[in-house]
Amino acid sequence: SWGAVVVNRGFGQNLSQALQNGADYDPTLAVTLVSEESRHFFKVMTATKTVQAALTALEVPFAQMVFADALAQDGATAASVIAQANPTALVLPYSYAVDNIAPYHFDMSMYILSVTLSLCMVVGSFIPSNMWKTIEEPFFKQVKITQIIGLRLVVNVVWATAIALQAAGIVFAFRGPTWSPNVGDFFGLFGLFTLNTFAFTFFIDCLQNWVHPRFLLGAYFTTLFVNISAAIFGPELNNHFFRITYAMPFMLTGISMRTLLTNGSYSKFQYTITVNVLWSLFWWIISTFLIARKARLVRAGKLLMSNVAPPPGNAPAQAAEQKDADGSAAGDSGRVEVEKNLMQNSAGMGNVVGSRSTSPSKESTPGASSADLGTATPRSRRRGSAPTSDIEIEDISHLLKLNTHRLAHRTRVTLRGISGAADTSAAFTLDADFLARYLHKPSPFGFNGLGEIVYQRSYARLHASGRREQWAETVQRVVTGTFRRQQAWMQQQMLPWDSVRAQREAQTMYDKMFAMKFLPPGRGLWAMGSALTERRAVYAALNNCAFVGTGDMWDAGGRPSAPFGFLMDASMLGIGVGFDTEGARAAARLGRTVCRPQGAPVHVVDDSREGWVESVARLIDAYLMSGEGCGAFDYSRVRAAGQPIRGFGGVASGPAPLEQLHVRIRRILDAHIGRSLSVTAIVDLMNAIGACVVSGNVRRSAEIAFGAADCDEFLDLKDYAKNPRRAEFGWASNNSVFATLGMRYGDVVRRLVANGEPGLQWMQNARAFGRMGEATTRDCRVAGANPCGEQSLESHEVCCLVETFPARHASLQEFLETLESAFLYAKTVTLLPTHWPLTNSVMARNRRVGTSVSGVAQFIAQRGIGRLSEWLRAGYRHVQATDALLAERFGVPRSVKTTCVKPSGSVSLLAGATPGMHHPEARFCVRRVRLPRTSDLLAAVRRAGYPVERDLVDDSSMVVEFPIDYGEHVRSLPQVSLWEQISLAALLQRDWADNQVSCTVTFDPLVEAAAAQVEHALEYFQYALKSVSFLPRMEGGAYKQMPYEAIDSEEYMRRVAGVDPAALRGASAALLGDPEPERFCTNDECAL
C-alpha cells in the first residue's frame, strides 16, 4: 500500500489569475492525495488520515503567506487586494482532494454472496435453537434424557442439511470462471457447509443454556461479525485477527469458499473438513452435557421452568409458581420498560422509533437521561429467576424488532440528508404541559436568601410582559435558547434534526438546571436565549474566558494594537482575558521602537463597544506603527452618564472612563518613545484598559498577566513601593509566571508570601498532559491560561465553562446523567461563532469545554475523599463518551479537553455550594453583598429582615448581610493545612481535570517558616499540577465589611431567626430594565 502528495500542473498560474482578476478558482484542484487502499484498509486508513491532517494544517499558514505576498506587490493595499481577488483564492488558496486508485480484488457480487451466505448460516443457526427450546422443556419430566439428546441431534442435522444445500446451490450459481465442478466438488462443499452450520447451531444452544439471555444479543452480533468478516476479509487479515479456536472454522470455511469461487482450487480442503468435524463434536458434547444437567435439575425440582407446571403437593414449587404469577403484571410492565429504554436508546443516537412521552419526572425510568446519549440502562432482573423464561426470550425478540425499526429510521434520515431536503421544523419550544409543572415549584436557592438575591440582582431579565423573570422562566429561556442554537446549527450543516430527542433532552436539562444539579456559567444564565444571542448573535458573550498572546503583534500585515483591542473587546463582553508579555521580547529582537504619532483629523468615537475599542486601537497603532497618525478624539456621540445600557444591563458612565484611558495610554507610550516596548508597558496598557472597563459601569472584567519567572521587572510590578504610579490601575490583573519544571522557586516565593502574587503556571505540564499522568500531544499549542487558571488556552481562544454540584446528587448514576446535560450545554456554545475570525478558527479545531465541579468540600464532608475520587474518575469517562456521541451528532471534532475545576463566582451562591475545590472560611459566616442605593431590591431585603448598612467604600452602594451555614462536618480553612489543600488540587488534576484546577492555597504568613513550606510544596507538587496560586490568610476583621466574616453557631441562629427568605421571592417582579451581569471573579470571594 502507498500514498503520494501530488501538486497539480497549473496550480500557481490558476491562483495568480484568481488573485489578479478574480477568475474562478477551485482550491481542491491545487493538490491531490493519491493513495492505494485495498485489503489493508484498516492499516492504510491511519496513515492516510495522518497525511490529510498534515495537509489540512497547511491551509491557514498558506493563506496567510499568499495574502502577505499579495500585499508585498508595489502599490498594493489590503483593500485593493481584496477588491480585485476572487474571495476563495484569498480565504482558502490551497486545499486538496483524495483519489484512491486501489485495485479491488473482488467485484460487488462477491461481497453480496459472502454476506448472504454468512447471514444464512448465522441466522439459520439461531432459529432451530429457539424453536427447540419451546418444545423440549415440557418433556423434561416425561421423556428420557437420551431420547431428548437423540431428538435434538436429528433436528439439528436436518436443519443444517437444509441450510447447507441452499448455500451450496448459491455457490454453484456464482462459481468462478475457471472452476468446472463435478459431483464430488458439490458434495464436498455441501458437507463443509453442513458441518459449519451444524456446529454453530449447537454453539448457540450452549450459549442459551449457559449465559443469561440478556447477553444473547451481544453473542448474536459477535458471531455475525466473525462469520461475515471471515468470509469478506482477505487471508492476510484472517491469519492475524481470527486465529482463535472459536473463529478458526469460520476462517477456514471463508477462505475455502473465496478461493474456490475465484480460481477453482484449494489445497487445504481436507484440513478444513477435519477442523469443522472436530469443532462440531466439541460443541455437540458440551451442548449434550448442559441439556442433561438442566433436565436433572428440573426433575429434582431445583429449577422451575416458566412453561412447566409444578408437581402436586410441591410447596416450594407452588410458592414459586404463585410468585411468578404475581409477577406477570410486572413482566408486562417490564416489557414496556424494555421497550421504553430501547426507544430512548435509539432516539438518543439520532433515531426515533416512537413518540412515547419521556419527561424527566420522578416516575421516569431510571437511566432515561443516559439512554438519550446512547447509554440506556438495562432492565434489572433477580438472579433467582429462571434464566430462560418466556419473558426473557420475548425481550430478545422485542429487542431485535426495535433495532430493525431503528435501522430503518437511520436509513431514512441518511437518505434525507443526502438528498439535501430542508428541515422544515418549527423553532424549538419546550412542551407547555411540562413547563406548567414547574411554574409554582419553590426555587431551590441556597444560603438563606443569598442565592435568591444574587439571582434577582444579576440574572432575572426583563420579561416580554414588562416584569422580571422568575427562576423557572430563566431556566426556560436558557434551555430554549440552547436547543434553538442546536437546531440552527443542524439546519445550517444540513444535518437531521430530531425534535423528539431534542424535547426529551431539553426537559432533562431543564429539570437538572431547575434543581441546580448543574448550572451554566453566569454569562450563560444572563445571555443565553436573550435578545443578545437570539437577535444580535453576540455569541462571544456566552464564553467565560480567553487568552491572547503578544508575541506575534509585530507580524507583517497585522496591527500591533490587535492583542490590546481583543482584550478590551472581550472584557466589555464580560470575558476574563489572560495575556503574556512576549511582545516585549519580540520588539527587542526585531528592533521595533515606539515612535511619536503623526497628526491626523479628529476621530469621532462611536457610542458602541466597537467604537470604544477602535479608538484605543487607533491610538496604540499611532505609537507602534511608523507613519500612523492619530489626532484628537470627539466624544460627543457617547451617551451621557446615567442612561441605561440596553442589552448588557447597567447604566452608562459617560465618556469620562474612555477619556481617562486615552490619557493613560499616551502617558505610558510617551515614556517609551525611541525605545522598545517593555514588559511593564505591555502590562500597563492592558491594566489601564481593564480599569476603564470596570469604571465604565460594566462591572465585569478580569485579567491575568503572564511573564517569565526570571524577569525581575515583571516580578516587581505589584511592588508599589518600586512602582507607585501603577497603584491606580495595577490591581486590574492578577500576575503569574511561566514556571519551568525543576526551577528554583525562592525569588517567586519571597514575593508571593508578601502579597499573594505571582501565581505559577507550568506550561510544560499543560501541553504534555490531559489529566496528569495521561500524556497527550493534542493540546501542544496552548500558550497561556485564563484569569482564574482553570483553562490553558491558545492565543485568541475562548472557552465556555459549566458547573456541576456532585454533593446535590443522591447517586453516581444521577451525577453521570447530570454531566450529560451540562456537557451538552457547553458543547452547544462551541458551535456558535464569535465576531473574531482568529478565535473562530481555533474554536472550530479545539471545541474546548470546561466542565467543572463545585461543592467539593461539602462532598468530602458527606461521603469522603475516596468516594470523591471514584465519582470523578467515573464522571470523566462518562464525559468522554458523551463528547464522542455529541461530536458525531453535530459533525464536529471531539473537544481537545473537557473538564476543569473553576473557582466559581456567584453561581455557586445560587446553589448554596462551596466554591470549586475551596474550603470556606468557617462553617458559619456572614456574606456581604453590595447593592446600588437606587436598587428596588433594597426594600424587599429590608422587609425580609436582613441587616443593611451604608457602604464605607462606595457611597453609591449599600451593603446587605446574609447568614450562611455551609453544612455539618464541612471543615473550614483554618482546619485545612497548606499541604492538604495542594494535595486536593493534585487529586482533582489527576482524576478529573484534563484542563486545569483553579487552586488558591490559603496559608498563614505569620507561621514560622511559612516561606519554606510554600517553597517545599512547589518543589514536590510541580510535577502534579498545571497551575496554582497562594493567598496569605487575613485575620478576621482585618478591614470592615469584608466579603466573608466568620461567626459562631449562636450568632448564626440569632441572625437566621430574624430573617424571612420567603419574603424575597418575586421581589424582582417590579424591577425595571435588565440586570447587571456578575462581576467576573478571579477567586472564590467575588465582590458582589
Secondary structure by P-SEA (a helix, b strand, c coil): cbbbbbbccaaaaaaaaaaacccccccccccccccccccaaaaaaaaaaaaaaaaaaaaaaaaaaaaaaaaacccccaaaaaaacccccccccccbbbbbbccccccaaaaaaaaaaaaaaaaaaaaaaaaaaaccccccccccaaaaaaaaaaaaaaaaaaaaaaaaaaaaaaccccccccaaaaaaaaaaaaaaaaaaaaaaaaaaacccccaaaaaaaaaaaaaaaaacccaaaaacccccccaaaaaaaaaaaaaaaccccccaaaaaaaaaaaaaaaaaaaaaaaaaaaaaaaaacccccccccccccaaaaaaaaaaaaaaaaaaaaaaaaaaaaaaaaaaaacccccccccccccccccaaaaaaacccccbbbbcccccccaaaaaaaaaaaaaaaaaaaaaaaaaaaaaaccccccccccccaaaaaaaccccccccccaaaaaaaaacccccccccccccaaaaaaaaaaaaaaaaaaaaaaacccccaaaaaaaaaaaaaaaaaccccccccccccccccccccccccccccccbbbbcccccccccccaaaaaaaaaaaaabbbbbbbcaaaaaaaaabbbbbbbccccbbbbcccaaaaaaaaaaaaaaaccccbbbccccccccccccccccccccccccaaaaaaaaaaaaaaaaaaccccccaaaaaaaaaaaaaaaaacccccccbbbbbbccccccccccccccccccccccccbbbbccccccccaaaaaaaaaaccccbbbcaaaaacccccccccccccccccccccccccccccccbbbbbbbccccccaaaaaaaaaaaaaaaaaaaacccccaaaaaaaaaccbbbbcccaaaaaaacccaaaaaaaaaaaaaaaaaaaaaaaaaaccccccccbbbccccccccccccccccccccccbbbbbbbbcccccaaaaaaaaccccccccccccbbbbbbbbbccccccccccccaaaaaaaaaaaaacccccccbbbbbbcccccaaaaaaaaaaaacccccccbbbbccccccccccccbbbbcaaaaaaaaaacccccccccccccccccccccccccccccc
